[in-house]
Amino acid sequence: MCISARPGLLAYDLQGKEVWHKPLPIPLVEFGTGASPILADGKVVIVCDQDMGSYLLAVDAKTGQQAWRVERPGFLRSFSSPFLWKHDGTEEIVVVGALLVKSYAVKDGHELWSCQGTARVSNATPVAGDGMLLVSSWNVGGDAGARITMAPFEEFLAANDANHDGVLTKEEFPPGPIRDRFSQMDVNKDGKVTREEYEHMRDMFSEAVNQMFAIRPGGHGDITKTNVLWSVSRHLPYVSSPLLYDGRVYAVKNGGLASCYDAHTGEIVYQAERLDVPGDYYSSAVAADGRVYVTSQKGTVVVIDAGRDVKELKVLARNAIGEPVFATPALVDGRIFLRTDKHLFAFGEN
């Protein structure tokens, strides 16, 4: 299965022949589609969180016919992929979006629970293991001590509405982080920000929470105060998802800062330790045979010791591929498959 901004959702057989094509509208966000589709109970499930008209869609995996669709009012742009959480003999679809995590029934898409405490825009995809779900999200303006705040609309309008028409164009915003996010405020893309659009963005900056947190299963309704096991709010990844492996949680912040936590308590094993490979990290970490593999956007694979007795960061190797990497490696039959912007590599023992 693949999803593309223009043609929609497509399915191919193993010989590369197109089986079906489900046309979809172009996402209402300048970055296009960011989330990947998943398979759940014979359905292909995709989320389209965009600046207006967000939704969760399930289609029949064999035919591409719609099985169900759930609207997501209030959710603006996010790029986290849906996650199929399997636990206690059941399955649910978890989607991390702006300010909230929500869970949906696989059968018909009805909402099971929600949890507050995510960033204004979410990129990372949840992971699960050891009887918990792990959610991570970070975005500009949500850190304690570095929060972005917006003045009330009437106050801002009085100071900046140059032509006194009661709405705001991009040119009427002073240079800075708010103006930089004009396209997010301009929900309907008419080149003007209304009171409603402005105040919605103001509320999002006010309510956004940058954190990584663990959720125990079994919740219903709003589980914010009942099912969150632990959380951390410093040195979070931006795009890459956390890794839960052998009782520990691994995360890499842009700049090459690695952190490790006890999966059951959130206790810090080590935090913000340098990998000595700077730059951004869009690829998520993977693990096998007591090692964690972390890949920088510039194309260096860092191998970390993931032994249970390790109490500090121990880098085993740094391997420069020499090509940009945005995709997460795949581990199959003792081999590491790594896609760069130009090639597909396979690594393993001869």
Protein Blocks (a to p, Z undefined) as FASTA:
>chain_A
ZZdfknopadddfkopafbdcddddddbfklpfbdcddeehiacdddddfehpacddddf
klopafbdcddehiacdfbdcddddeehiacdddddehiacdddfklopafbdcehiafb
dfbdcddeehiacdddddehiaghiaccdddfklmmmmmmmnonopacfklpccdjklmm
mmmmmmnonopacfklmmmmmmmmmmpccddddddehiehjfklmmcmbdcfehiafklc
cddeehiacdddehiiacdddfklopafbghiaehigcjdfbccddeehiacdddfkopa
cdddfbfklcbdcdfbdcdehpacfbdcddeehiacdddfkbccddddZZ
